Amino acid sequence: MIAPALPYDGRHLIADLHDCTGLDDAALVARALTDAAAAAGATLLDLHLHAFGPGQGITGVALLAESHISIHSWPEHGYAAIDIFLCGRRCDPQAALDTIVAALGARAVNVQTIVRGYGVTMPA
């Protein structure tokens, strides 16, 4: 007899950060993503950033054993789009977001939280 699979516990935060600074600073963004992974209790596997040039945005992803944290920034608008997907109950996606918000000095944050995975009951 095969035991039923335990429900998968995944939380996905989608956040819009406004009135940010340092959005074209690759070193700052790299540090923010690295610190966010640590704050969440996640395992950083790799970090990849692409800076589009002075005064332009950055696209980056922190690849985690528990999933990922990504950023897309528009410094000309003071705006960053953040995506944090973490699996496992021990990881804290809100701690990751709080770390990024602090690092970028965001003055306004809009967050959507999505519960993901198998075994998750969907509303009727």
Secondary structure, 3 states (H helix, E strand, C coil): CCCCCCCCCEEEEEEEEECCCCCCCHHHHHHHHHHHHHHHCCCEEEEEEEECCCCCCEEEEEEECCEEEEEEEEHHHCEEEEEEEEECCCCCHHHHHHHHHHHHCCCEEEEEEEEECCCCCCCC
